[in-house]
Every structure is written in structure tokens, then in C-alpha cells.
Amino acid sequence: MHHTYWLAGKVTKLPGQPCGAGLTSEAADALGLKAGLPVAVSILDAHAGALGNNDPVGLLLGLSDD
């Protein structure tokens, strides 16, 4: 079977963890911030909504057999 997808990277991180080496000088200048400022991994809206809905067993994310 031929797959038509590609991987965006090989490193997996949890939401909120720092990624990379922080803001580049170019991005920092454009945003009026300091270069090297830590940048955190984001989370998808749907997943954040499930967490915000107090879904402890993962029903909304399809993580439960219930």
C-alpha cells in the first residue's frame, strides 16, 4: 500500500513544554520581544475543549472503551 502522508518531525512533546531554542532574533524583532524567549508547544482546540469539559476518562477524545 502506498501512503501519501509525511511526517512533520521526529520529536514528540507535550503541550506546554518548551520547543526549540526560543524566539529567533527576526521573530523577536517583529513581535517586540526578546530573542530566545521560550516558546511552548500548543494544543489543538478540540483536545483543549475536552480537557476543559472535565473529561477524566477521555470519552470525548476517544481514549476510553466506555
PDB file of N, CA, C and O in Angstrom, chain B, residues numbered from 101:
ATOM      1  N   MET B 101       0.852  -1.179   0.000  1.00  0.00           N
ATOM      2  CA  MET B 101       0.000   0.000   0.000  1.00  0.00           C
ATOM      3  C   MET B 101       0.893   1.236   0.000  1.00  0.00           C
ATOM      4  O   MET B 101       1.868   1.311   0.747  1.00  0.00           O
ATOM      5  N   HIS B 102       0.553   2.188  -0.835  1.00  0.00           N
ATOM      6  CA  HIS B 102       1.310   3.431  -0.914  1.00  0.00           C
ATOM      7  C   HIS B 102       0.657   4.492  -0.032  1.00  0.00           C
ATOM      8  O   HIS B 102      -0.542   4.748  -0.144  1.00  0.00           O
ATOM      9  N   HIS B 103       1.447   5.104   0.842  1.00  0.00           N
ATOM     10  CA  HIS B 103       0.938   6.152   1.732  1.00  0.00           C
ATOM     11  C   HIS B 103       1.278   7.524   1.154  1.00  0.00           C
ATOM     12  O   HIS B 103       2.356   7.718   0.592  1.00  0.00           O
ATOM     13  N   THR B 104       0.369   8.454   1.295  1.00  0.00           N
ATOM     14  CA  THR B 104       0.593   9.799   0.753  1.00  0.00           C
ATOM     15  C   THR B 104       0.805  10.839   1.845  1.00  0.00           C
ATOM     16  O   THR B 104       0.706  12.036   1.575  1.00  0.00           O
ATOM     17  N   TYR B 105       1.094  10.411   3.073  1.00  0.00           N
ATOM     18  CA  TYR B 105       1.319  11.361   4.156  1.00  0.00           C
ATOM     19  C   TYR B 105       2.820  11.526   4.381  1.00  0.00           C
ATOM     20  O   TYR B 105       3.626  10.738   3.885  1.00  0.00           O
ATOM     21  N   TRP B 106       3.177  12.553   5.129  1.00  0.00           N
ATOM     22  CA  TRP B 106       4.571  12.771   5.502  1.00  0.00           C
ATOM     23  C   TRP B 106       4.629  13.203   6.949  1.00  0.00           C
ATOM     24  O   TRP B 106       3.660  13.745   7.480  1.00  0.00           O
ATOM     25  N   LEU B 107       5.752  12.970   7.586  1.00  0.00           N
ATOM     26  CA  LEU B 107       5.944  13.337   8.985  1.00  0.00           C
ATOM     27  C   LEU B 107       6.459  14.765   9.082  1.00  0.00           C
ATOM     28  O   LEU B 107       7.338  15.168   8.319  1.00  0.00           O
ATOM     29  N   ALA B 108       5.916  15.522  10.012  1.00  0.00           N
ATOM     30  CA  ALA B 108       6.357  16.897  10.217  1.00  0.00           C
ATOM     31  C   ALA B 108       7.621  16.959  11.066  1.00  0.00           C
ATOM     32  O   ALA B 108       8.290  17.992  11.099  1.00  0.00           O
ATOM     33  N   GLY B 109       7.953  15.890  11.738  1.00  0.00           N
ATOM     34  CA  GLY B 109       9.143  15.854  12.585  1.00  0.00           C
ATOM     35  C   GLY B 109       9.243  14.528  13.287  1.00  0.00           C
ATOM     36  O   GLY B 109       8.380  13.664  13.133  1.00  0.00           O
ATOM     37  N   LYS B 110      10.296  14.365  14.059  1.00  0.00           N
ATOM     38  CA  LYS B 110      10.513  13.098  14.752  1.00  0.00           C
ATOM     39  C   LYS B 110      10.441  13.234  16.258  1.00  0.00           C
ATOM     40  O   LYS B 110      10.558  12.236  16.970  1.00  0.00           O
ATOM     41  N   VAL B 111      10.250  14.453  16.768  1.00  0.00           N
ATOM     42  CA  VAL B 111      10.226  14.697  18.203  1.00  0.00           C
ATOM     43  C   VAL B 111       8.793  14.966  18.642  1.00  0.00           C
ATOM     44  O   VAL B 111       8.097  15.788  18.046  1.00  0.00           O
ATOM     45  N   THR B 112       8.357  14.268  19.689  1.00  0.00           N
ATOM     46  CA  THR B 112       7.027  14.482  20.247  1.00  0.00           C
ATOM     47  C   THR B 112       7.172  15.158  21.598  1.00  0.00           C
ATOM     48  O   THR B 112       7.968  14.735  22.436  1.00  0.00           O
ATOM     49  N   LYS B 113       6.389  16.218  21.802  1.00  0.00           N
ATOM     50  CA  LYS B 113       6.420  16.934  23.078  1.00  0.00           C
ATOM     51  C   LYS B 113       5.001  17.123  23.575  1.00  0.00           C
ATOM     52  O   LYS B 113       4.051  17.102  22.793  1.00  0.00           O
ATOM     53  N   LEU B 114       4.864  17.307  24.869  1.00  0.00           N
ATOM     54  CA  LEU B 114       3.563  17.548  25.481  1.00  0.00           C
ATOM     55  C   LEU B 114       3.216  19.028  25.426  1.00  0.00           C
ATOM     56  O   LEU B 114       4.113  19.871  25.405  1.00  0.00           O
ATOM     57  N   PRO B 115       1.917  19.358  25.403  1.00  0.00           N
ATOM     58  CA  PRO B 115       1.530  20.768  25.424  1.00  0.00           C
ATOM     59  C   PRO B 115       2.146  21.491  26.621  1.00  0.00           C
ATOM     60  O   PRO B 115       2.147  20.980  27.741  1.00  0.00           O
ATOM     61  N   GLY B 116       2.663  22.674  26.365  1.00  0.00           N
ATOM     62  CA  GLY B 116       3.274  23.476  27.418  1.00  0.00           C
ATOM     63  C   GLY B 116       4.772  23.294  27.549  1.00  0.00           C
ATOM     64  O   GLY B 116       5.441  24.113  28.178  1.00  0.00           O
ATOM     65  N   GLN B 117       5.308  22.234  26.967  1.00  0.00           N
ATOM     66  CA  GLN B 117       6.759  22.038  27.027  1.00  0.00           C
ATOM     67  C   GLN B 117       7.442  23.019  26.081  1.00  0.00           C
ATOM     68  O   GLN B 117       6.884  23.355  25.036  1.00  0.00           O
ATOM     69  N   PRO B 118       8.647  23.484  26.432  1.00  0.00           N
ATOM     70  CA  PRO B 118       9.369  24.377  25.521  1.00  0.00           C
ATOM     71  C   PRO B 118       9.800  23.635  24.262  1.00  0.00           C
ATOM     72  O   PRO B 118      10.124  22.448  24.302  1.00  0.00           O
ATOM     73  N   CYS B 119       9.798  24.352  23.150  1.00  0.00           N
ATOM     74  CA  CYS B 119      10.266  23.747  21.901  1.00  0.00           C
ATOM     75  C   CYS B 119      11.325  24.641  21.274  1.00  0.00           C
ATOM     76  O   CYS B 119      11.252  25.867  21.366  1.00  0.00           O
ATOM     77  N   GLY B 120      12.283  24.033  20.652  1.00  0.00           N
ATOM     78  CA  GLY B 120      13.341  24.791  20.005  1.00  0.00           C
ATOM     79  C   GLY B 120      14.192  25.572  20.993  1.00  0.00           C
ATOM     80  O   GLY B 120      14.265  25.244  22.177  1.00  0.00           O
ATOM     81  N   ALA B 121      14.830  26.606  20.477  1.00  0.00           N
ATOM     82  CA  ALA B 121      15.722  27.435  21.296  1.00  0.00           C
ATOM     83  C   ALA B 121      15.087  28.786  21.596  1.00  0.00           C
ATOM     84  O   ALA B 121      15.796  29.738  21.925  1.00  0.00           O
ATOM     85  N   GLY B 122      13.793  28.885  21.492  1.00  0.00           N
ATOM     86  CA  GLY B 122      13.109  30.142  21.752  1.00  0.00           C
ATOM     87  C   GLY B 122      12.972  30.977  20.498  1.00  0.00           C
ATOM     88  O   GLY B 122      13.311  30.532  19.401  1.00  0.00           O
ATOM     89  N   LEU B 123      12.470  32.201  20.668  1.00  0.00           N
ATOM     90  CA  LEU B 123      12.248  33.088  19.525  1.00  0.00           C
ATOM     91  C   LEU B 123      13.562  33.426  18.830  1.00  0.00           C
ATOM     92  O   LEU B 123      14.578  33.691  19.472  1.00  0.00           O
ATOM     93  N   THR B 124      13.512  33.408  17.524  1.00  0.00           N
ATOM     94  CA  THR B 124      14.674  33.869  16.764  1.00  0.00           C
ATOM     95  C   THR B 124      14.748  35.386  16.856  1.00  0.00           C
ATOM     96  O   THR B 124      13.780  36.033  17.255  1.00  0.00           O
ATOM     97  N   SER B 125      15.877  35.948  16.496  1.00  0.00           N
ATOM     98  CA  SER B 125      16.032  37.407  16.504  1.00  0.00           C
ATOM     99  C   SER B 125      15.016  38.065  15.586  1.00  0.00           C
ATOM    100  O   SER B 125      14.439  39.097  15.930  1.00  0.00           O
ATOM    101  N   GLU B 126      14.797  37.474  14.425  1.00  0.00           N
ATOM    102  CA  GLU B 126      13.849  38.029  13.457  1.00  0.00           C
ATOM    103  C   GLU B 126      12.427  38.047  14.018  1.00  0.00           C
ATOM    104  O   GLU B 126      11.733  39.058  13.922  1.00  0.00           O
ATOM    105  N   ALA B 127      11.994  36.927  14.606  1.00  0.00           N
ATOM    106  CA  ALA B 127      10.644  36.858  15.178  1.00  0.00           C
ATOM    107  C   ALA B 127      10.518  37.794  16.376  1.00  0.00           C
ATOM    108  O   ALA B 127       9.496  38.459  16.543  1.00  0.00           O
ATOM    109  N   ALA B 128      11.549  37.845  17.204  1.00  0.00           N
ATOM    110  CA  ALA B 128      11.524  38.706  18.384  1.00  0.00           C
ATOM    111  C   ALA B 128      11.409  40.177  17.982  1.00  0.00           C
ATOM    112  O   ALA B 128      10.638  40.925  18.585  1.00  0.00           O
ATOM    113  N   ASP B 129      12.167  40.595  16.972  1.00  0.00           N
ATOM    114  CA  ASP B 129      12.098  41.980  16.489  1.00  0.00           C
ATOM    115  C   ASP B 129      10.705  42.299  15.956  1.00  0.00           C
ATOM    116  O   ASP B 129      10.165  43.372  16.225  1.00  0.00           O
ATOM    117  N   ALA B 130      10.126  41.372  15.204  1.00  0.00           N
ATOM    118  CA  ALA B 130       8.801  41.592  14.616  1.00  0.00           C
ATOM    119  C   ALA B 130       7.717  41.697  15.686  1.00  0.00           C
ATOM    120  O   ALA B 130       6.731  42.414  15.510  1.00  0.00           O
ATOM    121  N   LEU B 131       7.901  40.980  16.796  1.00  0.00           N
ATOM    122  CA  LEU B 131       6.898  40.956  17.859  1.00  0.00           C
ATOM    123  C   LEU B 131       7.203  41.915  19.006  1.00  0.00           C
ATOM    124  O   LEU B 131       6.392  42.065  19.920  1.00  0.00           O
ATOM    125  N   GLY B 132       8.356  42.559  18.964  1.00  0.00           N
ATOM    126  CA  GLY B 132       8.743  43.458  20.044  1.00  0.00           C
ATOM    127  C   GLY B 132       9.101  42.723  21.323  1.00  0.00           C
ATOM    128  O   GLY B 132       8.892  43.236  22.423  1.00  0.00           O
ATOM    129  N   LEU B 133       9.645  41.514  21.178  1.00  0.00           N
ATOM    130  CA  LEU B 133      10.015  40.692  22.332  1.00  0.00           C
ATOM    131  C   LEU B 133      11.510  40.413  22.304  1.00  0.00           C
ATOM    132  O   LEU B 133      12.198  40.799  21.359  1.00  0.00           O
ATOM    133  N   LYS B 134      12.017  39.745  23.337  1.00  0.00           N
ATOM    134  CA  LYS B 134      13.435  39.406  23.412  1.00  0.00           C
ATOM    135  C   LYS B 134      13.720  38.110  22.658  1.00  0.00           C
ATOM    136  O   LYS B 134      12.945  37.157  22.729  1.00  0.00           O
ATOM    137  N   ALA B 135      14.832  38.087  21.943  1.00  0.00           N
ATOM    138  CA  ALA B 135      15.276  36.867  21.279  1.00  0.00           C
ATOM    139  C   ALA B 135      15.561  35.805  22.327  1.00  0.00           C
ATOM    140  O   ALA B 135      16.070  36.113  23.405  1.00  0.00           O
ATOM    141  N   GLY B 136      15.239  34.570  22.021  1.00  0.00           N
ATOM    142  CA  GLY B 136      15.478  33.469  22.951  1.00  0.00           C
ATOM    143  C   GLY B 136      14.338  33.225  23.915  1.00  0.00           C
ATOM    144  O   GLY B 136      14.368  32.253  24.671  1.00  0.00           O
ATOM    145  N   LEU B 137      13.318  34.097  23.906  1.00  0.00           N
ATOM    146  CA  LEU B 137      12.163  33.903  24.782  1.00  0.00           C
ATOM    147  C   LEU B 137      11.581  32.513  24.531  1.00  0.00           C
ATOM    148  O   LEU B 137      11.311  32.171  23.379  1.00  0.00           O
ATOM    149  N   PRO B 138      11.379  31.702  25.573  1.00  0.00           N
ATOM    150  CA  PRO B 138      10.865  30.340  25.355  1.00  0.00           C
ATOM    151  C   PRO B 138       9.520  30.328  24.639  1.00  0.00           C
ATOM    152  O   PRO B 138       8.663  31.180  24.877  1.00  0.00           O
ATOM    153  N   VAL B 139       9.356  29.362  23.771  1.00  0.00           N
ATOM    154  CA  VAL B 139       8.109  29.147  23.041  1.00  0.00           C
ATOM    155  C   VAL B 139       7.600  27.767  23.441  1.00  0.00           C
ATOM    156  O   VAL B 139       8.344  26.788  23.397  1.00  0.00           O
ATOM    157  N   ALA B 140       6.321  27.694  23.833  1.00  0.00           N
ATOM    158  CA  ALA B 140       5.757  26.422  24.293  1.00  0.00           C
ATOM    159  C   ALA B 140       5.014  25.708  23.167  1.00  0.00           C
ATOM    160  O   ALA B 140       4.528  26.334  22.225  1.00  0.00           O
ATOM    161  N   VAL B 141       4.940  24.406  23.285  1.00  0.00           N
ATOM    162  CA  VAL B 141       4.158  23.589  22.364  1.00  0.00           C
ATOM    163  C   VAL B 141       2.681  23.897  22.594  1.00  0.00           C
ATOM    164  O   VAL B 141       2.246  24.057  23.734  1.00  0.00           O
ATOM    165  N   SER B 142       1.926  23.978  21.527  1.00  0.00           N
ATOM    166  CA  SER B 142       0.500  24.308  21.637  1.00  0.00           C
ATOM    167  C   SER B 142      -0.349  23.037  21.747  1.00  0.00           C
ATOM    168  O   SER B 142       0.179  21.925  21.773  1.00  0.00           O
ATOM    169  N   ILE B 143      -1.652  23.219  21.811  1.00  0.00           N
ATOM    170  CA  ILE B 143      -2.603  22.107  21.871  1.00  0.00           C
ATOM    171  C   ILE B 143      -3.753  22.423  20.917  1.00  0.00           C
ATOM    172  O   ILE B 143      -4.121  23.586  20.749  1.00  0.00           O
ATOM    173  N   LEU B 144      -4.311  21.407  20.304  1.00  0.00           N
ATOM    174  CA  LEU B 144      -5.458  21.598  19.402  1.00  0.00           C
ATOM    175  C   LEU B 144      -6.690  22.025  20.192  1.00  0.00           C
ATOM    176  O   LEU B 144      -6.897  21.566  21.314  1.00  0.00           O
ATOM    177  N   ASP B 145      -7.499  22.892  19.618  1.00  0.00           N
ATOM    178  CA  ASP B 145      -8.703  23.378  20.288  1.00  0.00           C
ATOM    179  C   ASP B 145      -9.611  22.247  20.748  1.00  0.00           C
ATOM    180  O   ASP B 145     -10.139  22.290  21.859  1.00  0.00           O
ATOM    181  N   ALA B 146      -9.797  21.241  19.911  1.00  0.00           N
ATOM    182  CA  ALA B 146     -10.703  20.137  20.263  1.00  0.00           C
ATOM    183  C   ALA B 146     -10.199  19.389  21.493  1.00  0.00           C
ATOM    184  O   ALA B 146     -10.986  19.011  22.361  1.00  0.00           O
ATOM    185  N   HIS B 147      -8.903  19.178  21.565  1.00  0.00           N
ATOM    186  CA  HIS B 147      -8.344  18.468  22.713  1.00  0.00           C
ATOM    187  C   HIS B 147      -8.407  19.321  23.968  1.00  0.00           C
ATOM    188  O   HIS B 147      -8.695  18.818  25.054  1.00  0.00           O
ATOM    189  N   ALA B 148      -8.135  20.614  23.818  1.00  0.00           N
ATOM    190  CA  ALA B 148      -8.217  21.513  24.969  1.00  0.00           C
ATOM    191  C   ALA B 148      -9.648  21.592  25.474  1.00  0.00           C
ATOM    192  O   ALA B 148      -9.879  21.667  26.681  1.00  0.00           O
ATOM    193  N   GLY B 149     -10.618  21.577  24.554  1.00  0.00           N
ATOM    194  CA  GLY B 149     -12.028  21.616  24.947  1.00  0.00           C
ATOM    195  C   GLY B 149     -12.426  20.390  25.738  1.00  0.00           C
ATOM    196  O   GLY B 149     -13.196  20.485  26.694  1.00  0.00           O
ATOM    197  N   ALA B 150     -11.906  19.241  25.346  1.00  0.00           N
ATOM    198  CA  ALA B 150     -12.219  18.016  26.080  1.00  0.00           C
ATOM    199  C   ALA B 150     -11.652  18.097  27.492  1.00  0.00           C
ATOM    200  O   ALA B 150     -12.301  17.680  28.450  1.00  0.00           O
ATOM    201  N   LEU B 151     -10.447  18.630  27.619  1.00  0.00           N
ATOM    202  CA  LEU B 151      -9.854  18.787  28.950  1.00  0.00           C
ATOM    203  C   LEU B 151     -10.662  19.788  29.769  1.00  0.00           C
ATOM    204  O   LEU B 151     -10.882  19.590  30.964  1.00  0.00           O
ATOM    205  N   GLY B 152     -11.100  20.857  29.122  1.00  0.00           N
ATOM    206  CA  GLY B 152     -11.877  21.877  29.813  1.00  0.00           C
ATOM    207  C   GLY B 152     -13.262  21.407  30.207  1.00  0.00           C
ATOM    208  O   GLY B 152     -13.888  21.991  31.091  1.00  0.00           O
ATOM    209  N   ASN B 153     -13.752  20.351  29.555  1.00  0.00           N
ATOM    210  CA  ASN B 153     -15.063  19.794  29.872  1.00  0.00           C
ATOM    211  C   ASN B 153     -14.987  18.755  30.975  1.00  0.00           C
ATOM    212  O   ASN B 153     -15.953  18.027  31.204  1.00  0.00           O
ATOM    213  N   ASN B 154     -13.855  18.673  31.664  1.00  0.00           N
ATOM    214  CA  ASN B 154     -13.682  17.716  32.753  1.00  0.00           C
ATOM    215  C   ASN B 154     -14.001  16.302  32.283  1.00  0.00           C
ATOM    216  O   ASN B 154     -14.900  15.643  32.806  1.00  0.00           O
ATOM    217  N   ASP B 155     -13.249  15.854  31.289  1.00  0.00           N
ATOM    218  CA  ASP B 155     -13.434  14.537  30.688  1.00  0.00           C
ATOM    219  C   ASP B 155     -12.320  13.611  31.182  1.00  0.00           C
ATOM    220  O   ASP B 155     -11.415  13.280  30.416  1.00  0.00           O
ATOM    221  N   PRO B 156     -12.371  13.191  32.439  1.00  0.00           N
ATOM    222  CA  PRO B 156     -11.241  12.463  33.030  1.00  0.00           C
ATOM    223  C   PRO B 156     -10.941  11.112  32.394  1.00  0.00           C
ATOM    224  O   PRO B 156      -9.807  10.639  32.474  1.00  0.00           O
ATOM    225  N   VAL B 157     -11.921  10.482  31.768  1.00  0.00           N
ATOM    226  CA  VAL B 157     -11.667   9.162  31.188  1.00  0.00           C
ATOM    227  C   VAL B 157     -11.430   9.230  29.684  1.00  0.00           C
ATOM    228  O   VAL B 157     -11.236   8.192  29.050  1.00  0.00           O
ATOM    229  N   GLY B 158     -11.440  10.413  29.104  1.00  0.00           N
ATOM    230  CA  GLY B 158     -11.124  10.545  27.691  1.00  0.00           C
ATOM    231  C   GLY B 158     -12.259  10.169  26.754  1.00  0.00           C
ATOM    232  O   GLY B 158     -11.996   9.779  25.617  1.00  0.00           O
ATOM    233  N   LEU B 159     -13.485  10.268  27.179  1.00  0.00           N
ATOM    234  CA  LEU B 159     -14.622   9.904  26.301  1.00  0.00           C
ATOM    235  C   LEU B 159     -14.665  10.776  25.048  1.00  0.00           C
ATOM    236  O   LEU B 159     -14.872  10.268  23.946  1.00  0.00           O
ATOM    237  N   LEU B 160     -14.471  12.083  25.211  1.00  0.00           N
ATOM    238  CA  LEU B 160     -14.560  12.985  24.066  1.00  0.00           C
ATOM    239  C   LEU B 160     -13.385  12.825  23.116  1.00  0.00           C
ATOM    240  O   LEU B 160     -13.506  13.115  21.926  1.00  0.00           O
ATOM    241  N   LEU B 161     -12.256  12.369  23.628  1.00  0.00           N
ATOM    242  CA  LEU B 161     -11.090  12.169  22.784  1.00  0.00           C
ATOM    243  C   LEU B 161     -11.026  10.761  22.200  1.00  0.00           C
ATOM    244  O   LEU B 161     -10.119  10.455  21.426  1.00  0.00           O
ATOM    245  N   GLY B 162     -11.965   9.911  22.557  1.00  0.00           N
ATOM    246  CA  GLY B 162     -11.943   8.548  22.066  1.00  0.00           C
ATOM    247  C   GLY B 162     -10.872   7.701  22.725  1.00  0.00           C
ATOM    248  O   GLY B 162     -10.384   6.738  22.134  1.00  0.00           O
ATOM    249  N   LEU B 163     -10.505   8.057  23.949  1.00  0.00           N
ATOM    250  CA  LEU B 163      -9.441   7.334  24.655  1.00  0.00           C
ATOM    251  C   LEU B 163      -9.985   6.303  25.636  1.00  0.00           C
ATOM    252  O   LEU B 163      -9.214   5.673  26.360  1.00  0.00           O
ATOM    253  N   SER B 164     -11.278   6.127  25.668  1.00  0.00           N
ATOM    254  CA  SER B 164     -11.896   5.216  26.642  1.00  0.00           C
ATOM    255  C   SER B 164     -12.697   4.153  25.916  1.00  0.00           C
ATOM    256  O   SER B 164     -13.227   4.394  24.832  1.00  0.00           O
ATOM    257  N   ASP B 165     -12.782   2.991  26.512  1.00  0.00           N
ATOM    258  CA  ASP B 165     -13.589   1.909  25.943  1.00  0.00           C
ATOM    259  C   ASP B 165     -15.038   1.994  26.387  1.00  0.00           C
ATOM    260  O   ASP B 165     -15.863   1.204  25.929  1.00  0.00           O
ATOM    261  N   ASP B 166     -15.370   2.930  27.266  1.00  0.00           N
ATOM    262  CA  ASP B 166     -16.737   3.072  27.775  1.00  0.00           C
ATOM    263  C   ASP B 166     -17.693   3.572  26.708  1.00  0.00           C
ATOM    264  O   ASP B 166     -18.882   3.745  26.977  1.00  0.00           O
TER     265      ASP B 166
END
